[in-house]
Amino acid sequence: MTYKLGQSGNPYGRPRGARNRATVAAERLLHGEADALTRKAIELAKDGDTTALRLCIERILPARKDRPVTCHELRRSPTVSRQQRQLLLRSLMAN
């Protein structure tokens, strides 16, 4: 079989809705344990485990995607030139 431009070597690919084997296996292992694991993460967070605390907070208050970005620190930085700031801001606004 020769390669044709614009044609996949695997035209059917992974079927729509097919799940990754590792994900399915992990879900089977954790089935029925979600409540216990969540409770344990909360207990660890309350006991001062910063990783558990971050995990809990990120689930409760995920980072907002629509929050405006402020660049106050960038303005005050002596190591960043005006041209660099303008270039960065133009790039951010373009995307």
Secondary structure, 3 states (H helix, E strand, C coil): CCCCCCCCCCCCCCCCCCCCHHHHHHHHHHCCCHHHHHHHHHHHHHCCCHHHHHHHHHHHCCCCCCCCCCCHHHHHCCCCCHHHHHHHHHHHHHC
